[in-house]
């Protein structure tokens, strides 16, 4: 049975999962959810995802939600095909470095990048005014956080070491959003090792295949 990816084709989190599926050469069927019609709040959707969000996967009856959890599951299940995206589980130091990298994305990048997208795109789309003070806070904080990224990436190729992991790829959807919003942190060269890393991960065929549509 082909894995089903249930989500909105253009959503950041749906494309996060689609990127991992492409990296692992896993065929999938996209089951589109029309969020404009609130299909993600329907009883049938809430039965699978009680928070009324996307994406979800249906892997031959196994239901899983939360994009990062799905990504780890796919990377583990298909460890022996496609790009290795997780460290050897018996190498505790490598696992520790990976978990550190994953935490960096979740704590030091996503809240501010996704926050900018929320303030400048998602809220206005719902008729809610942008809070410009919040925008300034997110933008300034993210700029400061990237100094930490620069320090890490000056010593190694990727966030967890010299091999790419899902932690790097987790940045793609909202990082791309930053560019569309006019924030050039990742591409300007102000943080040269960040720019080198960003150019690397955004040029991957997996992301190029799903950057506009899962």
CORSULDA-V434655 format. One record per backbone hydrogen bond with DSSP energy under -1.0 kcal/mol. CO is the residue of the C=O (numbers start at 1). NH is the residue of the N-H. E is the energy in kcal/mol with one decimal. If there is no record, write none. Layout:
BEGIN
co=CO nh=NH e=E
co=CO nh=NH e=E
END
This chain:
BEGIN
co=3 nh=29 e=-2.8
co=4 nh=58 e=-2.2
co=5 nh=31 e=-3.0
co=6 nh=56 e=-2.1
co=7 nh=33 e=-1.6
co=8 nh=11 e=-1.7
co=9 nh=214 e=-2.6
co=11 nh=15 e=-2.2
co=12 nh=16 e=-1.6
co=13 nh=17 e=-1.7
co=14 nh=18 e=-2.3
co=15 nh=19 e=-2.1
co=16 nh=20 e=-1.3
co=17 nh=21 e=-2.3
co=18 nh=22 e=-2.3
co=19 nh=23 e=-2.3
co=20 nh=24 e=-2.1
co=21 nh=26 e=-2.7
co=22 nh=25 e=-1.2
co=23 nh=83 e=-2.0
co=29 nh=5 e=-2.8
co=31 nh=7 e=-1.9
co=33 nh=35 e=-1.2
co=34 nh=39 e=-2.2
co=35 nh=38 e=-1.5
co=38 nh=41 e=-1.6
co=39 nh=42 e=-1.3
co=42 nh=46 e=-2.9
co=43 nh=47 e=-1.5
co=45 nh=48 e=-1.2
co=45 nh=49 e=-2.9
co=49 nh=52 e=-2.4
co=56 nh=6 e=-3.2
co=57 nh=64 e=-1.9
co=58 nh=4 e=-2.2
co=58 nh=60 e=-1.0
co=59 nh=62 e=-1.4
co=62 nh=59 e=-2.9
co=64 nh=57 e=-2.6
co=66 nh=70 e=-2.6
co=67 nh=71 e=-2.4
co=68 nh=72 e=-2.1
co=69 nh=73 e=-2.3
co=70 nh=74 e=-2.8
co=71 nh=75 e=-2.5
co=72 nh=76 e=-2.2
co=73 nh=77 e=-3.0
co=74 nh=78 e=-2.4
co=76 nh=79 e=-1.4
co=78 nh=81 e=-2.0
co=85 nh=166 e=-1.9
co=88 nh=91 e=-2.1
co=90 nh=92 e=-1.2
co=91 nh=95 e=-2.5
co=92 nh=96 e=-2.5
co=93 nh=97 e=-2.3
co=94 nh=98 e=-2.3
co=95 nh=99 e=-2.8
co=96 nh=100 e=-2.1
co=97 nh=101 e=-2.3
co=98 nh=102 e=-2.8
co=99 nh=103 e=-2.1
co=100 nh=104 e=-2.1
co=101 nh=105 e=-1.9
co=102 nh=106 e=-1.9
co=103 nh=107 e=-2.5
co=104 nh=108 e=-2.9
co=105 nh=109 e=-1.1
co=105 nh=110 e=-2.9
co=109 nh=113 e=-2.6
co=110 nh=114 e=-2.7
co=112 nh=116 e=-1.9
co=113 nh=117 e=-1.8
co=114 nh=118 e=-2.5
co=115 nh=119 e=-2.5
co=116 nh=120 e=-2.6
co=117 nh=121 e=-2.1
co=117 nh=122 e=-1.9
co=118 nh=123 e=-3.2
co=121 nh=125 e=-2.0
co=123 nh=126 e=-1.1
co=123 nh=128 e=-2.9
co=124 nh=127 e=-1.7
co=131 nh=135 e=-2.1
co=132 nh=136 e=-2.3
co=133 nh=137 e=-2.0
co=134 nh=138 e=-2.8
co=135 nh=139 e=-2.6
co=136 nh=140 e=-2.5
co=137 nh=141 e=-2.6
co=138 nh=142 e=-2.6
co=139 nh=143 e=-1.9
co=140 nh=144 e=-1.8
co=141 nh=145 e=-2.6
co=142 nh=146 e=-2.0
co=144 nh=147 e=-1.2
co=145 nh=149 e=-1.5
co=146 nh=150 e=-2.6
co=147 nh=151 e=-1.9
co=148 nh=152 e=-2.1
co=149 nh=153 e=-3.1
co=150 nh=154 e=-1.1
co=152 nh=155 e=-1.6
co=161 nh=158 e=-3.2
co=165 nh=169 e=-1.5
co=166 nh=170 e=-2.2
co=168 nh=171 e=-1.4
co=169 nh=172 e=-1.5
co=171 nh=175 e=-2.4
co=172 nh=176 e=-2.5
co=173 nh=177 e=-1.4
co=174 nh=178 e=-1.8
co=175 nh=179 e=-1.2
co=176 nh=180 e=-1.6
co=177 nh=181 e=-1.8
co=178 nh=183 e=-2.6
co=179 nh=182 e=-1.3
co=184 nh=187 e=-1.3
co=184 nh=188 e=-2.3
co=191 nh=195 e=-2.6
co=192 nh=196 e=-2.2
co=193 nh=197 e=-2.2
co=194 nh=198 e=-3.1
co=195 nh=199 e=-2.6
co=196 nh=200 e=-1.7
co=197 nh=201 e=-2.5
co=198 nh=202 e=-2.4
co=199 nh=203 e=-1.0
co=204 nh=208 e=-2.3
co=205 nh=209 e=-1.9
co=207 nh=211 e=-1.8
END
